[in-house]
Amino acid sequence: MESDHLHRYLEEHGLPKGMIRGTLVFALASLVSWGSGEMMDWAQEKKEGPQPVAQTSDDLLQLLKMVVQAQPVVAEIRGSGSY
């Protein structure tokens, strides 16, 4: 949506179509999109307070240990041939 406005604005100011104009429109539209997302996050945090982090590195390490321990069991099940 913002890219349409930028295209029209640049056309009105005489910037010819091309790679530079396309890159400029992309960069500006990305900045507007990022900025509006940041404003929404800020407003939500002001309204609801900070959100807790979903997982810590300790949780991820514990999950990795469980996966490594489960791999021999899976290999043993596949090797038994009884489906």
N, C-alpha and C positions, 0 to 999 in steps of 0.2 A: 504494500500500500504506500509506504513512504517512498519507495523507488519511483512510483509513478509521479509523485510530486517533484522529486528531484529531476527526473527526466524532463518534465515540463519546464521547470525553473532553468535548467541548463540550456534548453532549446531557446527560451526567451532571451537568454543572455548571449546567444550566438556560439556556444561551444559545440563544434561539429561532432557528429556521431563517430565513434571509433573505440579503440581499446582503452585509451586513457579515460574517456568519458564513462565507459562501462565500469572500469575499475573504480573510478571516483564515486559513481552512484552506489556500487556495491559496498565500498568502505563506509560511506556516509550512512547508508541504510543499516549496515551492521552496527555502527555506533549508536544510532537512534534506537535500534532494537535492544541492544545491550543496556543502554541507559534506562529505557523504560522498564526492563526486567529488574534492574537494580533498584529503581524507585519502588516497584511493587514489593520486592523483598524487604526493603527498608520499612515500607508502610506496614507490612504484615508483622515484622518484628516489633514495631512500635505498638501495634494493636495486641498481639498475642504473647509477646516476650520472645526471648531467644529459644530456638528449637534445639533439643538435645541431639548430639551426634549419634548417628545410627549404629556404627560399629567402631570399636577402638582397634588399635593394632594388636592388642592382646587377644581379642576375640578372633581376629583373622589368623593369628599364629596357632591358636587352639584348633581352629577349623582345619588348617593345613596339616597339623599333627594327626587329626582324626582321619583325614583323607589318606595320608601316607600309611597309617595303620590298617586301613580298610583295603588297600590295594592287594596285599597277599591273599586275603579272603576271597576277593573277586576272582583272582587268577586261579585259585584252588577250585572254586565253583565251576569256572569255565572248563578247566582241565578234567573234571570228573566225568563229563559226557552224559550225565543224567539230567535230561530236561524234562 
